[in-house]
Amino acid sequence: MRYQVNLFPLLENKWGYINDKGEWVINPKYDHALPFSQGLAIVRYNNNNFVIDESGTILNQRGFDEAYGFSCDRCAVRIDKHWGYIDTDMNFVVKPKFSVASYFSDFLALVDIIDYDDALNQYGYIDYSGDFRIMPTFDFAFDFQEGLAQVEKESRDGTVKGYIDSEGNLKIDLSDAPEISGMRSFSEGLASLMWGDYCGCIDKSGQWQIDPRYEFIGEFSGGLAKFREKDKWGYIDHSGKTVIQAHFDFASDFSEGFAVIGMGSLLQRTLKKGYIDLSGRIVVEPKYDIANPFYQGLAYVGITDGCRGYIDQNENFVKKIIS
């Protein structure tokens, strides 16, 4: 497992990386740049994607048509139409053979195999070596989170849906609940479900912990999840108790103890974004057109036709660029 690098992608004519003091560490020269993960980052240059280290050294000689960031020492890469996986030494540990490939999560990756007569356009899960741990039999499937993944498939006996474990066992069977139209990933032991027109949360035993009465519930972080009620956003705790009243026009999940909130209309282009803490206190007033979640202590913000860059948790710009 490689170490974490505190470098942040930033666009100034070209893409490069700054440190948490706002200093350029890798000068802007790329067409695009993704955040660092496990000490490595994906950059796009001359219509190819490359892996770089914290010094900006390109590690792979041949560029990829597409690439994700690293997770669990693996990175999904595409060559022509096929996806495979490389390790942190740039070796192909899984040769390109999939039409869809996701990040590794809980030691498994969601893939869609091609040229497989019995499972064309069906999703399954592979291990680090590329072998199927869970065979591709699902019509819909999502990444594992907290040991469970939501899946759905049609069988001769009807629809099978619910949450499976890492062995492919259906741990939470929702097949007999046609009212359920949406399943989200588990976070802090709870997962939100759409039951008809309303959303609630179940625990890992499949029991309702928050009755379906909201328009939407997001993922939990720091003990809170965003919810929507009468087109306004607020935050609830694990019991469904409202901790932050629903009066925002926009809200994100919490990240590092802060959440992006917004006031105004997106359609009318009056939406402005800021940040709140876990108590609901506004720590950055809603004034930005762009406001990304905090990551490693910094958040990217911007004003259309104005300044943009990274701020710290006290709203000090560590790097500001005037558009």
C-alpha positions in Angstrom: 0.0 0.0 0.0 1.6 3.3 -1.1 1.5 6.4 0.9 -0.8 9.4 0.5 0.4 12.6 -1.2 -1.0 16.0 -0.2 -1.0 17.5 -3.7 -4.1 19.1 -5.3 -4.9 19.4 -9.1 -5.4 22.9 -10.4 -6.0 24.5 -13.8 -4.0 27.6 -14.8 -4.1 27.4 -18.6 -2.9 23.8 -18.2 -3.3 21.4 -15.3 -0.7 20.9 -12.6 -0.5 20.3 -8.8 0.0 22.5 -5.8 0.8 21.6 -2.2 -1.2 22.6 0.9 0.7 25.9 1.0 -0.4 26.9 -2.5 3.0 26.3 -4.1 3.3 24.7 -7.5 5.0 21.3 -7.0 4.2 19.9 -10.5 3.9 22.8 -13.0 0.8 23.2 -15.2 1.4 21.2 -18.4 -1.3 18.6 -18.6 -4.6 18.6 -20.5 -6.3 17.2 -17.4 -5.3 15.9 -14.0 -7.0 13.8 -11.4 -6.4 13.9 -7.6 -3.6 11.8 -6.1 -4.5 8.4 -4.7 -2.0 6.1 -3.0 0.8 8.4 -4.0 -0.1 8.3 -7.7 -2.2 10.4 -10.1 -3.7 10.1 -13.6 -3.0 12.9 -16.0 -3.9 13.4 -19.6 -1.3 14.6 -22.1 -1.4 14.4 -25.9 -4.6 12.5 -26.0 -3.3 9.7 -23.7 -3.6 9.0 -20.0 -0.4 8.5 -17.9 0.4 7.7 -14.3 2.7 10.1 -12.5 4.3 10.1 -9.0 4.6 13.1 -6.6 7.6 14.4 -8.6 5.7 14.5 -11.9 7.6 11.5 -13.3 5.6 9.5 -15.8 5.7 5.9 -14.8 4.0 4.1 -17.8 5.6 4.3 -21.2 2.5 3.5 -23.1 -0.5 5.8 -22.6 -4.0 4.6 -21.8 -7.2 5.6 -23.5 -8.8 6.1 -20.1 -7.8 5.5 -16.5 -9.3 5.8 -13.0 -7.4 6.6 -9.8 -5.7 3.9 -7.7 -7.6 2.0 -4.9 -6.4 -1.1 -3.1 -3.1 -0.9 -5.2 -5.1 -1.4 -8.4 -6.1 1.0 -11.2 -8.6 0.4 -13.9 -7.3 1.3 -17.4 -8.8 1.1 -20.9 -7.0 0.2 -24.1 -9.3 0.5 -27.1 -12.6 -0.9 -26.0 -11.4 -3.1 -23.2 -10.7 -2.5 -19.5 -8.1 -4.2 -17.3 -6.1 -3.4 -14.2 -2.5 -2.4 -13.4 -0.7 -2.4 -10.1 1.4 0.4 -8.6 4.5 -1.0 -10.5 2.6 -0.5 -13.8 2.3 -4.2 -14.4 -0.9 -5.6 -15.9 -2.3 -7.8 -13.2 -5.6 -8.2 -15.1 -5.4 -8.0 -18.8 -7.9 -5.8 -20.7 -11.0 -7.9 -21.3 -13.9 -6.1 -19.7 -16.4 -3.7 -21.2 -16.9 -2.0 -17.8 -14.6 -1.9 -14.9 -14.9 -0.1 -11.5 -12.7 0.7 -8.6 -11.7 -2.0 -6.2 -13.7 -1.7 -3.0 -13.7 -4.2 -0.1 -11.2 -6.1 -2.2 -13.6 -6.7 -5.1 -14.2 -4.8 -8.3 -17.4 -4.6 -10.3 -17.0 -5.6 -14.0 -19.0 -6.4 -17.1 -17.4 -9.1 -19.1 -17.5 -9.3 -22.9 -17.5 -12.3 -25.3 -19.0 -14.5 -22.5 -21.9 -16.4 -24.0 -23.8 -17.1 -20.8 -23.4 -13.7 -19.3 -23.3 -11.1 -22.0 -23.8 -7.6 -20.6 -24.1 -9.0 -17.1 -22.2 -7.7 -14.0 -20.1 -9.6 -11.6 -17.2 -9.1 -9.2 -13.5 -10.0 -9.6 -10.7 -10.3 -7.0 -7.2 -8.9 -7.3 -6.0 -11.6 -9.7 -8.9 -11.0 -12.1 -10.8 -14.2 -11.2 -14.5 -14.0 -10.7 -15.4 -14.2 -7.0 -19.0 -13.5 -7.8 -20.1 -14.7 -11.3 -21.5 -12.1 -13.8 -25.2 -12.8 -13.4 -26.7 -9.4 -12.5 -28.5 -6.9 -14.6 -27.7 -4.1 -12.2 -25.0 -4.0 -9.6 -23.0 -1.5 -7.6 -19.7 -1.3 -5.8 -19.3 -2.9 -2.4 -19.4 -0.7 0.6 -19.2 -1.8 4.2 -19.2 -5.4 3.1 -22.4 -5.3 1.0 -23.4 -4.4 -2.5 -26.9 -3.8 -4.0 -27.8 -6.0 -7.0 -30.7 -6.9 -9.2 -31.5 -9.5 -11.8 -34.4 -11.1 -13.6 -34.8 -14.8 -13.2 -37.4 -17.4 -14.3 -39.1 -16.9 -10.9 -39.2 -13.1 -11.2 -37.0 -10.2 -10.0 -34.2 -10.9 -7.5 -32.9 -7.8 -5.7 -31.3 -6.8 -2.5 -27.8 -6.7 -1.0 -25.1 -9.4 -1.3 -22.0 -10.1 0.7 -18.5 -10.7 -0.6 -19.3 -14.4 -1.2 -22.3 -13.5 -3.4 -24.9 -14.5 -0.7 -28.1 -12.5 -0.7 -27.9 -11.1 2.8 -30.8 -8.7 2.5 -33.6 -10.0 0.2 -35.8 -7.3 -1.1 -37.3 -9.4 -4.0 -40.8 -9.5 -2.5 -40.9 -5.7 -2.2 -42.0 -4.3 -5.6 -42.5 -0.9 -3.9 -38.7 -0.5 -3.7 -37.5 1.5 -6.7 -34.0 2.5 -5.5 -31.2 1.1 -3.3 -28.2 3.1 -2.1 -24.9 1.9 -0.6 -24.4 1.4 3.1 -22.8 4.1 5.1 -22.3 4.1 8.9 -24.4 0.9 9.0 -27.5 2.3 7.2 -28.7 2.3 3.5 -31.4 4.5 2.1 -34.2 2.9 0.0 -36.9 4.4 -2.1 -40.3 2.9 -1.0 -42.8 4.2 -3.5 -42.4 8.0 -3.5 -40.6 8.2 -0.2 -37.2 7.4 1.2 -36.1 5.7 4.4 -33.1 3.7 5.8 -32.6 0.1 6.7 -29.9 -1.5 8.8 -27.8 -4.5 7.8 -30.4 -6.9 9.1 -32.9 -5.3 6.6 -35.0 -3.7 9.2 -36.3 -0.1 8.9 -34.4 2.3 11.2 -35.8 5.4 9.6 -39.3 5.1 8.2 -39.8 6.1 4.5 -41.1 9.6 4.8 -38.5 11.8 3.0 -38.1 12.7 -0.6 -34.5 11.6 -0.5 -31.8 10.6 1.9 -28.0 10.7 1.2 -25.1 8.8 2.7 -24.1 9.2 6.3 -20.9 10.8 7.3 -20.0 12.2 10.8 -23.3 10.8 12.0 -25.5 12.8 9.7 -27.1 12.4 6.3 -28.7 15.0 4.0 -32.5 14.7 3.4 -34.9 16.5 1.2 -38.4 17.5 2.3 -40.7 19.8 0.3 -37.7 20.6 -2.1 -35.5 21.8 0.8 -32.5 20.1 2.2 -31.5 19.5 5.8 -29.7 16.8 7.8 -30.8 13.9 10.0 -29.0 11.5 12.4 -29.1 7.7 12.6 -32.5 7.7 14.3 -34.1 10.0 11.7 -34.1 13.0 14.1 -33.7 16.3 12.3 -30.4 17.9 13.5 -30.2 20.6 10.9 -33.5 22.0 9.6 -34.4 21.7 5.9 -34.0 25.2 4.6 -31.2 24.9 2.0 -31.7 24.8 -1.8 -28.7 22.5 -2.2 -26.8 20.2 0.1 -24.0 17.6 -0.2 -22.9 14.8 2.0 -20.5 15.7 4.8 -16.8 15.3 4.2 -14.1 15.9 6.8 -16.8 17.5 9.1 -18.1 20.0 6.5 -20.9 20.0 3.9 -21.5 22.1 0.9 -24.9 24.0 1.1 -26.5 26.3 -1.4 -29.1 29.0 -1.5 -30.9 30.2 -4.7 -32.0 28.6 -7.9 -29.8 26.5 -10.2 -32.2 27.0 -13.2 -32.2 30.7 -12.7 -28.5 30.8 -12.1 -28.8 32.3 -8.7 -27.5 29.4 -6.7 -24.6 30.3 -4.4 -22.7 27.7 -2.3 -20.9 27.8 1.0 -20.1 25.4 3.9 -21.6 24.3 7.2 -20.2 22.3 10.0 -21.8 19.3 11.8 -23.8 21.6 14.1 -25.3 23.4 11.1 -23.3 26.6 11.6 -22.4 28.3 8.4 -18.6 28.5 8.3 -18.3 29.8 4.7 -21.2 32.1 3.5 -22.9 30.9 0.3 -21.2 33.1 -2.3 -19.4 30.7 -4.6 -20.7 29.2 -7.9 -18.4 26.2 -7.5 -17.8 24.6 -4.1 -16.3 21.1 -3.9 -16.2 18.9 -0.7 -13.2 19.3 1.6 -10.4 16.8 1.0 -7.2 16.6 3.0 -8.1 20.0 4.6 -8.7 22.0 1.4 -11.7 22.6 -0.8 -11.8 24.0 -4.4 -14.1 27.0 -4.9 -14.8 29.4 -7.7 -16.9 32.3 -8.8 -17.9 32.5 -12.5 -15.8 35.2 -14.2 -14.0 35.8 -10.9 -11.4 34.1 -8.7 -11.1 30.4 -8.0 -8.7 28.1 -6.1 -8.4 26.2 -2.9 -9.4 27.4 0.5 -8.7 26.0 4.0 -11.3 25.4 6.7 -11.1 29.1 7.7 -11.7 30.3 4.1 -8.2 31.4 3.6 -7.1 31.0 0.0 -3.9 28.9 -0.1 -4.0 29.4 -3.9 -6.1 31.9 -5.8 -6.3 32.3 -9.5 -8.1 35.3 -11.1 -10.1 34.2 -14.2 
